[in-house]
Amino acid sequence: QWFHHPGNARLLLEYAGPGLPRRHLPPTLLFRAVFNPATGATNFVPGLAYRCFEDTYEHLPNFAVSPPTKTGVAANFDLNPRTRPENAAMEYDGFLAVPRDGVYTFIVSSDDGSRFFVGQPTIRMNVLSNHPGPVEIRRVPTRADEPDLWVTLEGTVNFSGVRGAGGEM
């Protein structure tokens, strides 16, 4: 996932692994799943599925709630398919073939904001109640006169980070 304000756009994804020095992630390692309805088989073909978005972003958007302005297939994490040079975002989806088993390090750099996911999320969350507004989660009250607020959530967390005095998921 990547977004961009005005200025020069940049997105670079590198990796290093067992016996592999830090290098650009080549397109020969990137695939997407394609379902064949005639045979019922899923095949892995080269390239990544992408979705382009347009808006004025302050941080990475929630891609699940915005309609894309363009979709397609890119050979790599390429910014050329975006629909405009500024105030744009891209989301890529696909599979990575690793050359050998072992521990890998991924390095993502961009000018405004990006994140890279490998594997399935391990924490899932869904809001089970119809609670309006932000949800406060804590284990114990901070003062004796405060109620102990508990909320049960279930779903998929695709980002967590610190924002101001609190956090964001």
C-alpha positions as CSV (number, residue, x, y, z in Angstrom):
1,Q,0.0,0.0,0.0
2,W,1.3,3.5,-0.9
3,F,0.0,7.1,-1.0
4,H,1.4,10.3,-2.3
5,H,1.1,14.1,-1.7
6,P,2.4,16.7,-4.2
7,G,6.0,16.5,-5.1
8,N,8.2,13.7,-6.4
9,A,6.7,10.2,-6.0
10,R,8.9,7.3,-4.8
11,L,8.3,3.7,-3.9
12,L,11.1,1.2,-3.5
13,L,10.9,-2.4,-2.2
14,E,14.1,-4.3,-1.4
15,Y,14.8,-7.6,0.3
16,A,17.6,-9.6,1.8
17,G,17.6,-13.2,2.7
18,P,19.7,-16.3,3.4
19,G,22.8,-15.9,1.2
20,L,21.1,-13.0,-0.6
21,P,22.4,-9.4,-0.1
22,R,20.0,-6.5,0.0
23,R,18.6,-5.9,-3.5
24,H,15.6,-4.7,-5.4
25,L,12.6,-7.1,-5.4
26,P,12.6,-8.5,-9.0
27,P,9.3,-9.0,-10.8
28,T,10.3,-12.7,-11.4
29,L,9.3,-13.4,-7.8
30,L,5.9,-11.7,-7.9
31,F,2.7,-13.6,-8.9
32,R,-1.1,-13.2,-8.6
33,A,-3.8,-16.0,-8.4
34,V,-6.1,-16.4,-11.4
35,F,-9.1,-18.6,-11.1
36,N,-10.2,-20.5,-14.2
37,P,-14.0,-21.0,-14.0
38,A,-13.9,-23.7,-16.8
39,T,-11.6,-26.0,-14.9
40,G,-12.1,-24.8,-11.3
41,A,-8.3,-24.4,-11.0
42,T,-6.4,-21.5,-9.6
43,N,-3.1,-20.7,-11.3
44,F,-0.3,-18.4,-10.3
45,V,0.7,-16.1,-13.1
46,P,3.3,-13.3,-13.1
47,G,2.4,-9.8,-11.9
48,L,0.6,-8.1,-9.1
49,A,-3.0,-7.0,-9.1
50,Y,-3.3,-3.2,-8.4
51,R,-5.9,-0.7,-7.5
52,C,-5.5,3.1,-7.9
53,F,-7.2,5.7,-5.7
54,E,-7.6,9.5,-5.9
55,D,-8.0,11.8,-3.0
56,T,-6.0,14.2,-0.8
57,Y,-4.5,11.9,1.7
58,E,-2.8,12.8,5.0
59,H,-1.9,9.2,5.8
60,L,-2.5,5.8,4.3
61,P,-6.2,5.5,3.6
62,N,-8.5,2.6,4.4
63,F,-8.5,1.0,1.0
64,A,-11.4,-1.3,1.9
65,V,-13.9,1.6,2.0
66,S,-12.8,3.6,-1.0
67,P,-13.7,2.7,-4.6
68,P,-10.7,2.4,-6.9
69,T,-10.5,4.7,-9.9
70,K,-8.5,2.1,-11.9
71,T,-7.5,-1.6,-11.5
72,G,-5.2,-3.8,-13.5
73,V,-2.0,-5.8,-13.4
74,A,1.6,-4.5,-12.9
75,A,4.8,-6.5,-13.3
76,N,6.2,-5.0,-10.0
77,F,5.5,-2.3,-7.4
78,D,5.3,0.2,-10.2
79,L,3.8,3.7,-9.8
80,N,3.3,4.3,-13.6
81,P,-0.3,2.8,-13.6
82,R,-1.6,5.5,-11.2
83,T,-4.2,7.8,-12.6
84,R,-2.6,11.0,-11.6
85,P,0.9,12.1,-10.4
86,E,-0.2,13.7,-7.0
87,N,-2.9,13.0,-4.3
88,A,-3.0,9.4,-5.4
89,A,-2.7,6.0,-3.7
90,M,-2.0,2.5,-4.9
91,E,-2.7,-0.9,-3.4
92,Y,-1.0,-4.0,-4.7
93,D,-2.0,-7.6,-4.1
94,G,-0.2,-10.8,-4.9
95,F,2.2,-13.6,-3.9
96,L,5.9,-13.7,-3.4
97,A,8.0,-16.7,-4.4
98,V,11.1,-16.9,-2.1
99,P,14.3,-18.5,-3.6
100,R,15.0,-20.5,-0.4
101,D,13.7,-21.1,3.1
102,G,15.0,-18.8,5.8
103,V,14.6,-15.4,7.4
104,Y,14.0,-12.5,5.0
105,T,14.1,-8.8,5.6
106,F,12.0,-6.4,3.6
107,I,12.8,-2.7,3.2
108,V,10.1,-0.4,2.0
109,S,10.9,3.3,1.3
110,S,8.6,6.0,0.0
111,D,8.3,9.7,0.1
112,D,4.9,10.1,1.9
113,G,3.7,6.7,3.2
114,S,3.7,3.0,2.5
115,R,3.3,-0.4,4.2
116,F,4.1,-3.9,3.1
117,F,2.4,-7.1,4.4
118,V,3.7,-10.6,4.2
119,G,1.4,-13.5,5.1
120,Q,-2.0,-13.5,6.8
121,P,-2.8,-11.2,9.7
122,T,-2.6,-12.9,13.0
123,I,-5.1,-10.7,14.9
124,R,-8.6,-10.5,13.6
125,M,-11.3,-8.0,14.8
126,N,-14.9,-7.2,14.0
127,V,-17.1,-4.8,16.0
128,L,-19.8,-7.1,17.5
129,S,-21.9,-4.3,19.0
130,N,-23.3,-1.2,17.3
131,H,-21.1,1.2,19.4
132,P,-21.1,4.8,18.0
133,G,-17.9,6.7,17.6
134,P,-14.4,5.6,18.6
135,V,-14.0,2.5,20.8
136,E,-12.0,2.8,24.0
137,I,-10.3,-0.4,25.0
138,R,-8.6,-0.9,28.3
139,R,-8.1,-3.6,30.9
140,V,-8.4,-1.6,34.1
141,P,-9.8,1.9,35.0
142,T,-7.2,4.6,35.3
143,R,-9.0,6.1,38.3
144,A,-11.1,4.5,41.0
145,D,-14.2,6.6,40.0
146,E,-14.1,5.6,36.3
147,P,-16.0,2.6,35.0
148,D,-14.2,-0.4,33.6
149,L,-15.1,-0.2,29.9
150,W,-14.8,-3.5,27.9
151,V,-15.5,-4.0,24.3
152,T,-15.4,-7.3,22.4
153,L,-14.1,-6.9,18.9
154,E,-13.4,-9.4,16.1
155,G,-11.9,-8.7,12.7
156,T,-8.7,-8.1,10.7
157,V,-6.2,-5.5,11.8
158,N,-4.2,-4.3,8.8
159,F,-2.4,-1.5,10.5
160,S,-1.6,-0.3,14.1
161,G,0.4,2.7,15.1
162,V,0.8,5.6,17.6
163,R,-1.2,8.8,16.8
164,G,-1.0,11.7,19.3
165,A,-1.6,10.4,22.9
166,G,-3.4,7.3,21.7
167,G,-3.2,4.7,19.0
168,E,-4.8,3.8,15.7
169,M,-5.8,0.4,14.3
